[in-house]
Amino acid sequence: MKWLPVAFFALSLANVSLAQTSAVAEAPALSQLVNSVLQQVQTLHPGMARSAVKAFFDEDGGLQFFGETRYDYRLCHSIKIDVKFRSAVSGQMLEERDDDVIVSISRPYLELPFKD
């Protein structure tokens, strides 16, 4: 019976070791995803159309305002950017259009998704 606590401790160490090995194995995939997002965001520039943002990002849920939209990355909804637009047709943002012009783009950041 004295060996039972030792066996339990050894099994718990093995589980921790397996979990760490799994996390290490997933680290390169996570790094690739983050690098991909950064590269895709760097292709977006002021003067481009809203449709360029929609190629990689979906509109996040929650409260949004005309002229400024929060987007989340399609492959990981916790990676987000904020984009300011101006209307391609008139000076007023009365409706969102794919040809609205990007004014500014935030750096990507992490936040839990908002879903309506």
DRENTORKOL-3810 file (N, C-alpha, C; in nm, 4 decimals):
REM DRENTORKOL-3810
@n.u->0.0792; n.v->-0.1198; n.w->0.0000; ca.u->0.0000; ca.v->0.0000; ca.w->0.0000; c.u->0.0838; c.v->0.1269; c.w->0.0000
@n.u->0.2088; n.v->0.1185; n.w->0.0460; ca.u->0.2933; ca.v->0.2365; ca.w->0.0491; c.u->0.3248; c.v->0.2859; c.w->-0.0926
@n.u->0.3202; n.v->0.1993; n.w->-0.1894; ca.u->0.3540; ca.v->0.2372; ca.w->-0.3263; c.u->0.2392; c.v->0.3091; c.w->-0.3957
@n.u->0.1156; n.v->0.3037; n.w->-0.3441; ca.u->-0.0003; ca.v->0.3642; ca.w->-0.4080; c.u->0.0143; c.v->0.5163; c.w->-0.4246
@n.u->0.0529; n.v->0.5922; n.w->-0.3204; ca.u->0.0712; ca.v->0.7365; ca.w->-0.3406; c.u->0.1817; c.v->0.7669; c.w->-0.4418
@n.u->0.2875; n.v->0.6873; n.w->-0.4427; ca.u->0.3969; ca.v->0.7081; ca.w->-0.5378; c.u->0.3480; c.v->0.6824; c.w->-0.6799
@n.u->0.2696; n.v->0.5768; n.w->-0.6984; ca.u->0.2157; ca.v->0.5452; ca.w->-0.8309; c.u->0.1226; c.v->0.6563; c.w->-0.8785
@n.u->0.0381; n.v->0.7058; n.w->-0.7894; ca.u->-0.0528; ca.v->0.8140; ca.w->-0.8250; c.u->0.0255; c.v->0.9394; c.w->-0.8656
@n.u->0.1290; n.v->0.9718; n.w->-0.7908; ca.u->0.2130; ca.v->1.0877; ca.w->-0.8219; c.u->0.2801; c.v->1.0704; c.w->-0.9575
@n.u->0.3313; n.v->0.9512; n.w->-0.9853; ca.u->0.3972; ca.v->0.9251; ca.w->-1.1136; c.u->0.2983; c.v->0.9385; c.w->-1.2296
@n.u->0.1767; n.v->0.8886; n.w->-1.2116; ca.u->0.0750; ca.v->0.9013; ca.w->-1.3161; c.u->0.0369; c.v->1.0474; c.w->-1.3395
@n.u->0.0267; n.v->1.1248; n.w->-1.2335; ca.u->-0.0085; ca.v->1.2656; ca.w->-1.2504; c.u->0.1033; c.v->1.3405; c.w->-1.3218
@n.u->0.2292; n.v->1.3081; n.w->-1.2930; ca.u->0.3413; ca.v->1.3696; ca.w->-1.3648; c.u->0.3385; c.v->1.3319; c.w->-1.5126
@n.u->0.3035; n.v->1.2094; n.w->-1.5423; ca.u->0.2948; ca.v->1.1652; ca.w->-1.6814; c.u->0.1868; c.v->1.2432; c.w->-1.7556
@n.u->0.0728; n.v->1.2673; n.w->-1.6914; ca.u->-0.0341; ca.v->1.3450; ca.w->-1.7544; c.u->0.0091; c.v->1.4877; c.w->-1.7807
@n.u->0.0771; n.v->1.5502; n.w->-1.6855; ca.u->0.1277; ca.v->1.6866; ca.w->-1.7043; c.u->0.2277; c.v->1.6888; c.w->-1.8181
@n.u->0.3148; n.v->1.5902; n.w->-1.8244; ca.u->0.4151; ca.v->1.5838; ca.w->-1.9302; c.u->0.3495; c.v->1.5695; c.w->-2.0673
@n.u->0.2468; n.v->1.4860; n.w->-2.0767; ca.u->0.1754; ca.v->1.4689; ca.w->-2.2039; c.u->0.1056; c.v->1.5975; c.w->-2.2452
@n.u->0.0451; n.v->1.6687; n.w->-2.1506; ca.u->-0.0222; ca.v->1.7943; ca.w->-2.1815; c.u->0.0774; c.v->1.8980; c.w->-2.2306
@n.u->0.1950; n.v->1.9046; n.w->-2.1671; ca.u->0.2968; ca.v->1.9989; ca.w->-2.2105; c.u->0.3487; c.v->1.9632; c.w->-2.3485
@n.u->0.3675; n.v->1.8349; n.w->-2.3768; ca.u->0.4135; ca.v->1.7914; ca.w->-2.5075; c.u->0.3125; c.v->1.8293; c.w->-2.6146
@n.u->0.1849; n.v->1.8140; n.w->-2.5858; ca.u->0.0794; ca.v->1.8500; ca.w->-2.6800; c.u->0.0807; c.v->1.9999; c.w->-2.7071
@n.u->0.0958; n.v->2.0808; n.w->-2.6016; ca.u->0.0999; ca.v->2.2255; ca.w->-2.6183; c.u->0.2205; c.v->2.2683; c.w->-2.7001
@n.u->0.3341; n.v->2.2041; n.w->-2.6779; ca.u->0.4551; ca.v->2.2365; ca.w->-2.7549; c.u->0.4357; c.v->2.1991; c.w->-2.9012
@n.u->0.3688; n.v->2.0874; n.w->-2.9267; ca.u->0.3448; ca.v->2.0448; ca.w->-3.0645; c.u->0.2519; c.v->2.1419; c.w->-3.1369
@n.u->0.1583; n.v->2.2043; n.w->-3.0636; ca.u->0.0649; ca.v->2.2985; ca.w->-3.1246; c.u->0.1239; c.v->2.4383; c.w->-3.1399
@n.u->0.2319; n.v->2.4704; n.w->-3.0734; ca.u->0.2912; ca.v->2.6035; ca.w->-3.0774; c.u->0.3295; c.v->2.6474; c.w->-3.2183
@n.u->0.3942; n.v->2.5631; n.w->-3.3007; ca.u->0.4259; ca.v->2.6080; ca.w->-3.4366; c.u->0.3013; c.v->2.6414; c.w->-3.5193
@n.u->0.1948; n.v->2.5655; n.w->-3.5027; ca.u->0.0714; ca.v->2.5942; ca.w->-3.5761; c.u->0.0131; c.v->2.7279; c.w->-3.5326
@n.u->0.0179; n.v->2.7564; n.w->-3.4036; ca.u->-0.0306; ca.v->2.8842; ca.w->-3.3527; c.u->0.0547; c.v->2.9990; c.w->-3.4062
@n.u->0.1858; n.v->2.9811; n.w->-3.4065; ca.u->0.2755; ca.v->3.0841; ca.w->-3.4599; c.u->0.2480; c.v->3.1094; c.w->-3.6074
@n.u->0.2223; n.v->3.0032; n.w->-3.6819; ca.u->0.1910; ca.v->3.0185; ca.w->-3.8244; c.u->0.0612; c.v->3.0969; c.w->-3.8435
@n.u->-0.0394; n.v->3.0689; n.w->-3.7600; ca.u->-0.1659; ca.v->3.1409; ca.w->-3.7693; c.u->-0.1459; c.v->3.2890; c.w->-3.7400
@n.u->-0.0736; n.v->3.3198; n.w->-3.6337; ca.u->-0.0501; ca.v->3.4596; ca.w->-3.5968; c.u->0.0289; c.v->3.5301; c.w->-3.7065
@n.u->0.1312; n.v->3.4663; n.w->-3.7601; ca.u->0.2087; ca.v->3.5258; ca.w->-3.8697; c.u->0.1211; c.v->3.5498; c.w->-3.9919
@n.u->0.0323; n.v->3.4562; n.w->-4.0211; ca.u->-0.0582; ca.v->3.4707; ca.w->-4.1345; c.u->-0.1499; c.v->3.5920; c.w->-4.1165
@n.u->-0.2047; n.v->3.6074; n.w->-3.9967; ca.u->-0.2919; ca.v->3.7216; ca.w->-3.9689; c.u->-0.2143; c.v->3.8523; c.w->-3.9855
@n.u->-0.0948; n.v->3.8589; n.w->-3.9275; ca.u->-0.0145; ca.v->3.9811; ca.w->-3.9376; c.u->0.0178; c.v->4.0155; c.w->-4.0824
@n.u->0.0510; n.v->3.9153; n.w->-4.1623; ca.u->0.0809; ca.v->3.9387; ca.w->-4.3034; c.u->-0.0427; c.v->3.9869; c.w->-4.3788
@n.u->-0.1575; n.v->3.9276; n.w->-4.3500; ca.u->-0.2794; ca.v->3.9682; ca.w->-4.4187; c.u->-0.3217; c.v->4.1090; c.w->-4.3795
@n.u->-0.3068; n.v->4.1449; n.w->-4.2514; ca.u->-0.3412; ca.v->4.2806; ca.w->-4.2085; c.u->-0.2469; c.v->4.3815; c.w->-4.2735
@n.u->-0.1208; n.v->4.3461; n.w->-4.2908; ca.u->-0.0246; ca.v->4.4379; ca.w->-4.3526; c.u->-0.0554; c.v->4.4642; c.w->-4.4992
@n.u->-0.1350; n.v->4.3775; n.w->-4.5623; ca.u->-0.1725; ca.v->4.4022; ca.w->-4.7024; c.u->-0.2846; c.v->4.5052; c.w->-4.7129
@n.u->-0.3521; n.v->4.5337; n.w->-4.6012; ca.u->-0.4614; ca.v->4.6308; ca.w->-4.6010; c.u->-0.4067; c.v->4.7702; c.w->-4.5739
@n.u->-0.4513; n.v->4.8659; n.w->-4.6542; ca.u->-0.4007; ca.v->5.0032; ca.w->-4.6416; c.u->-0.5158; c.v->5.1023; c.w->-4.6584
@n.u->-0.5010; n.v->5.2216; n.w->-4.5978; ca.u->-0.5992; ca.v->5.3267; ca.w->-4.6247; c.u->-0.6082; c.v->5.3521; c.w->-4.7761
@n.u->-0.7317; n.v->5.3751; n.w->-4.8190; ca.u->-0.7566; ca.v->5.3954; ca.w->-4.9615; c.u->-0.8129; c.v->5.2714; c.w->-5.0297
@n.u->-0.7977; n.v->5.1546; n.w->-4.9654; ca.u->-0.8534; ca.v->5.0311; ca.w->-5.0213; c.u->-1.0024; c.v->5.0226; c.w->-4.9864
@n.u->-1.0721; n.v->4.9301; n.w->-5.0512; ca.u->-1.2161; ca.v->4.9142; ca.w->-5.0308; c.u->-1.2466; c.v->4.8205; c.w->-4.9133
@n.u->-1.3660; n.v->4.8348; n.w->-4.8589; ca.u->-1.4144; ca.v->4.7480; ca.w->-4.7519; c.u->-1.4077; c.v->4.6014; c.w->-4.7934
@n.u->-1.4293; n.v->4.5739; n.w->-4.9198; ca.u->-1.4272; ca.v->4.4357; ca.w->-4.9690; c.u->-1.2911; c.v->4.3700; c.w->-4.9459
@n.u->-1.1832; n.v->4.4468; n.w->-4.9416; ca.u->-1.0497; ca.v->4.3916; ca.w->-4.9142; c.u->-1.0430; c.v->4.3374; c.w->-4.7708
@n.u->-1.1067; n.v->4.4055; n.w->-4.6774; ca.u->-1.1104; ca.v->4.3589; ca.w->-4.5382; c.u->-1.1940; c.v->4.2315; c.w->-4.5293
@n.u->-1.3052; n.v->4.2291; n.w->-4.6013; ca.u->-1.3966; ca.v->4.1145; ca.w->-4.5963; c.u->-1.3362; c.v->3.9885; c.w->-4.6573
@n.u->-1.2256; n.v->4.0007; n.w->-4.7271; ca.u->-1.1600; ca.v->3.8826; ca.w->-4.7839; c.u->-1.1040; c.v->3.7916; c.w->-4.6749
@n.u->-1.0637; n.v->3.8494; n.w->-4.5603; ca.u->-1.0017; ca.v->3.7721; ca.w->-4.4519; c.u->-1.0786; c.v->3.7785; c.w->-4.3210
@n.u->-1.1625; n.v->3.8789; n.w->-4.3053; ca.u->-1.2278; ca.v->3.9059; ca.w->-4.1783; c.u->-1.3794; c.v->3.9096; c.w->-4.1941
@n.u->-1.4489; n.v->3.8740; n.w->-4.0856; ca.u->-1.5944; ca.v->3.8859; ca.w->-4.0781; c.u->-1.6283; c.v->3.9958; c.w->-3.9790
@n.u->-1.7426; n.v->4.0605; n.w->-4.0000; ca.u->-1.7857; ca.v->4.1627; ca.w->-3.9057; c.u->-1.8166; c.v->4.0962; c.w->-3.7722
@n.u->-1.7624; n.v->4.1524; n.w->-3.6653; ca.u->-1.7852; ca.v->4.0994; ca.w->-3.5316; c.u->-1.9277; c.v->4.1331; c.w->-3.4883
@n.u->-1.9806; n.v->4.0586; n.w->-3.3951; ca.u->-2.1139; ca.v->4.0870; ca.w->-3.3427; c.u->-2.1099; c.v->4.2039; c.w->-3.2466
@n.u->-2.2205; n.v->4.2263; n.w->-3.1801; ca.u->-2.2276; ca.v->4.3362; ca.w->-3.0839; c.u->-2.2604; c.v->4.4680; c.w->-3.1513
@n.u->-2.2533; n.v->4.5737; n.w->-3.0736; ca.u->-2.2882; ca.v->4.7074; ca.w->-3.1213; c.u->-2.1804; c.v->4.7598; c.w->-3.2152
@n.u->-2.2213; n.v->4.8038; n.w->-3.3334; ca.u->-2.1299; ca.v->4.8613; ca.w->-3.4326; c.u->-2.1843; c.v->4.9983; c.w->-3.4735
@n.u->-2.0951; n.v->5.0845; n.w->-3.5213; ca.u->-2.1340; ca.v->5.2181; ca.w->-3.5655; c.u->-2.0933; c.v->5.2373; c.w->-3.7104
@n.u->-2.1747; n.v->5.3125; n.w->-3.7848; ca.u->-2.1376; ca.v->5.3434; ca.w->-3.9221; c.u->-2.0054; c.v->5.4184; c.w->-3.9225
@n.u->-1.9220; n.v->5.3825; n.w->-4.0132; ca.u->-1.7938; ca.v->5.4499; ca.w->-4.0256; c.u->-1.6813; c.v->5.3799; c.w->-3.9528
@n.u->-1.7140; n.v->5.3016; n.w->-3.8505; ca.u->-1.6113; ca.v->5.2264; ca.w->-3.7774; c.u->-1.6658; c.v->5.0868; c.w->-3.7484
@n.u->-1.5912; n.v->4.9867; n.w->-3.7913; ca.u->-1.6388; ca.v->4.8495; ca.w->-3.7793; c.u->-1.5319; c.v->4.7621; c.w->-3.7168
@n.u->-1.5747; n.v->4.6720; n.w->-3.6302; ca.u->-1.4857; ca.v->4.5750; ca.w->-3.5665; c.u->-1.5001; c.v->4.4430; c.w->-3.6431
@n.u->-1.3874; n.v->4.3888; n.w->-3.6830; ca.u->-1.3864; ca.v->4.2632; ca.w->-3.7578; c.u->-1.3099; c.v->4.1571; c.w->-3.6798
@n.u->-1.3502; n.v->4.0303; n.w->-3.6998; ca.u->-1.2720; ca.v->3.9203; ca.w->-3.6434; c.u->-1.2221; c.v->3.8311; c.w->-3.7564
@n.u->-1.1072; n.v->3.7733; n.w->-3.7308; ca.u->-1.0415; ca.v->3.6888; ca.w->-3.8300; c.u->-1.1207; c.v->3.5607; c.w->-3.8480
@n.u->-1.1412; n.v->3.5190; n.w->-3.9705; ca.u->-1.2275; ca.v->3.4035; ca.w->-3.9990; c.u->-1.1798; c.v->3.2741; c.w->-3.9347
@n.u->-1.0485; n.v->3.2543; n.w->-3.9255; ca.u->-0.9963; ca.v->3.1288; ca.w->-3.8728; c.u->-0.9786; c.v->3.1295; c.w->-3.7216
@n.u->-0.9888; n.v->3.2464; n.w->-3.6601; ca.u->-0.9787; ca.v->3.2580; ca.w->-3.5142; c.u->-1.0530; c.v->3.3850; c.w->-3.4727
@n.u->-1.1759; n.v->3.3694; n.w->-3.4252; ca.u->-1.2630; ca.v->3.4838; ca.w->-3.3986; c.u->-1.2196; c.v->3.5695; c.w->-3.2806
@n.u->-1.1144; n.v->3.5303; n.w->-3.2113; ca.u->-1.0623; ca.v->3.6120; ca.w->-3.1016; c.u->-0.9584; c.v->3.7130; c.w->-3.1493
@n.u->-0.9142; n.v->3.7015; n.w->-3.2748; ca.u->-0.8196; ca.v->3.7977; ca.w->-3.3328; c.u->-0.9018; c.v->3.9022; c.w->-3.4068
@n.u->-0.8839; n.v->4.0292; n.w->-3.3692; ca.u->-0.9700; ca.v->4.1351; ca.w->-3.4223; c.u->-0.8918; c.v->4.2559; c.w->-3.4706
@n.u->-0.9588; n.v->4.3336; n.w->-3.5556; ca.u->-0.9085; ca.v->4.4642; ca.w->-3.5976; c.u->-1.0261; c.v->4.5613; c.w->-3.5988
@n.u->-0.9973; n.v->4.6890; n.w->-3.5791; ca.u->-1.0968; ca.v->4.7953; ca.w->-3.5928; c.u->-1.0613; c.v->4.8738; c.w->-3.7182
@n.u->-1.1612; n.v->4.8982; n.w->-3.8018; ca.u->-1.1370; ca.v->4.9669; ca.w->-3.9280; c.u->-1.2319; c.v->5.0859; c.w->-3.9386
@n.u->-1.1768; n.v->5.2021; n.w->-3.9726; ca.u->-1.2579; ca.v->5.3215; ca.w->-3.9974; c.u->-1.2707; c.v->5.3387; c.w->-4.1486
@n.u->-1.3925; n.v->5.3763; n.w->-4.1912; ca.u->-1.4224; ca.v->5.3922; ca.w->-4.3337; c.u->-1.4808; c.v->5.5300; c.w->-4.3606
@n.u->-1.4728; n.v->5.5698; n.w->-4.4868; ca.u->-1.5513; ca.v->5.6833; ca.w->-4.5350; c.u->-1.6314; c.v->5.6332; c.w->-4.6535
@n.u->-1.7427; n.v->5.6957; n.w->-4.6750; ca.u->-1.8327; ca.v->5.6532; ca.w->-4.7813; c.u->-1.7676; c.v->5.6752; c.w->-4.9182
@n.u->-1.7850; n.v->5.5799; n.w->-5.0059; ca.u->-1.7341; ca.v->5.5933; ca.w->-5.1423; c.u->-1.8266; c.v->5.6786; c.w->-5.2276
@n.u->-1.9504; n.v->5.6963; n.w->-5.1826; ca.u->-2.0507; ca.v->5.7658; ca.w->-5.2630; c.u->-2.0708; c.v->5.9097; c.w->-5.2170
@n.u->-2.0883; n.v->5.9292; n.w->-5.0891; ca.u->-2.1142; ca.v->6.0628; ca.w->-5.0362; c.u->-2.0332; c.v->6.0828; c.w->-4.9089
@n.u->-2.0445; n.v->6.1966; n.w->-4.8492; ca.u->-1.9721; ca.v->6.2235; ca.w->-4.7265; c.u->-2.0334; c.v->6.1585; c.w->-4.6047
@n.u->-2.1553; n.v->6.1050; n.w->-4.6165; ca.u->-2.2243; ca.v->6.0476; ca.w->-4.5011; c.u->-2.2251; c.v->5.8951; c.w->-4.5097
@n.u->-2.2089; n.v->5.8313; n.w->-4.3946; ca.u->-2.2144; ca.v->5.6852; ca.w->-4.3867; c.u->-2.3565; c.v->5.6454; c.w->-4.3495
@n.u->-2.4435; n.v->5.6336; n.w->-4.4494; ca.u->-2.5819; ca.v->5.5958; ca.w->-4.4237; c.u->-2.6028; c.v->5.4459; c.w->-4.4350
@n.u->-2.5170; n.v->5.3812; n.w->-4.5081; ca.u->-2.5227; ca.v->5.2363; ca.w->-4.5215; c.u->-2.3827; c.v->5.1853; c.w->-4.5547
@n.u->-2.3569; n.v->5.0613; n.w->-4.5146; ca.u->-2.2278; ca.v->5.0013; ca.w->-4.5461; c.u->-2.2292; c.v->4.9484; c.w->-4.6882
@n.u->-2.1213; n.v->4.9756; n.w->-4.7594; ca.u->-2.1068; ca.v->4.9267; ca.w->-4.8971; c.u->-1.9679; c.v->4.8662; c.w->-4.9126
@n.u->-1.9567; n.v->4.7695; n.w->-5.0005; ca.u->-1.8274; ca.v->4.7051; ca.w->-5.0229; c.u->-1.7237; c.v->4.8001; c.w->-5.0805
@n.u->-1.7674; n.v->4.9094; n.w->-5.1427; ca.u->-1.6711; ca.v->5.0031; ca.w->-5.1999; c.u->-1.6387; c.v->5.1206; c.w->-5.1069
@n.u->-1.6875; n.v->5.1172; n.w->-4.9811; ca.u->-1.6453; ca.v->5.2180; ca.w->-4.8833; c.u->-1.4939; c.v->5.2141; c.w->-4.8714
@n.u->-1.4340; n.v->5.3273; n.w->-4.8431; ca.u->-1.2879; ca.v->5.3406; ca.w->-4.8451; c.u->-1.2310; c.v->5.3333; c.w->-4.7036
@n.u->-1.1257; n.v->5.2533; n.w->-4.6870; ca.u->-1.0574; ca.v->5.2418; ca.w->-4.5576; c.u->-0.9855; c.v->5.3725; c.w->-4.5271
@n.u->-1.0092; n.v->5.4259; n.w->-4.4067; ca.u->-0.9403; ca.v->5.5459; ca.w->-4.3595; c.u->-0.8253; c.v->5.5059; c.w->-4.2678
@n.u->-0.8515; n.v->5.4100; n.w->-4.1755; ca.u->-0.7463; ca.v->5.3629; ca.w->-4.0852; c.u->-0.7784; c.v->5.2214; c.w->-4.0389
@n.u->-0.6728; n.v->5.1507; n.w->-3.9990; ca.u->-0.6845; ca.v->5.0135; ca.w->-3.9511; c.u->-0.6025; c.v->5.0014; c.w->-3.8231
@n.u->-0.6623; n.v->4.9406; n.w->-3.7213; ca.u->-0.5890; ca.v->4.9181; ca.w->-3.5966; c.u->-0.4924; c.v->4.8010; c.w->-3.6136
@n.u->-0.4044; n.v->4.7872; n.w->-3.5184; ca.u->-0.3232; ca.v->4.6664; ca.w->-3.5113; c.u->-0.4129; c.v->4.5521; c.w->-3.4665
@n.u->-0.3816; n.v->4.4297; n.w->-3.5046; ca.u->-0.4628; ca.v->4.3167; ca.w->-3.4563; c.u->-0.4522; c.v->4.3054; c.w->-3.3035
@n.u->-0.5612; n.v->4.2660; n.w->-3.2413; ca.u->-0.5627; ca.v->4.2456; ca.w->-3.0961; c.u->-0.6498; c.v->4.1257; c.w->-3.0628
@n.u->-0.6386; n.v->4.0791; n.w->-2.9411; ca.u->-0.7142; ca.v->3.9630; ca.w->-2.8940; c.u->-0.8304; c.v->4.0094; c.w->-2.8067
@n.u->-0.9474; n.v->3.9510; n.w->-2.8317; ca.u->-1.0653; ca.v->3.9802; ca.w->-2.7514; c.u->-1.1658; c.v->3.8670; c.w->-2.7755
@n.u->-1.2412; n.v->3.8319; n.w->-2.6745; ca.u->-1.3438; ca.v->3.7297; ca.w->-2.6930; c.u->-1.4457; c.v->3.7783; c.w->-2.7948
@n.u->-1.4970; n.v->3.6880; n.w->-2.8782; ca.u->-1.5936; ca.v->3.7295; ca.w->-2.9810; c.u->-1.7264; c.v->3.7771; c.w->-2.9213
@n.u->-1.7877; n.v->3.8718; n.w->-2.9917; ca.u->-1.9241; ca.v->3.9162; ca.w->-2.9614; c.u->-2.0127; c.v->3.8534; c.w->-3.0681
@n.u->-2.1152; n.v->3.7870; n.w->-3.0266; ca.u->-2.2072; ca.v->3.7277; ca.w->-3.1244; c.u->-2.3497; c.v->3.7659; c.w->-3.0882
@n.u->-2.4222; n.v->3.8071; n.w->-3.1876; ca.u->-2.5629; ca.v->3.8458; ca.w->-3.1680; c.u->-2.6525; c.v->3.7254; c.w->-3.1730
END
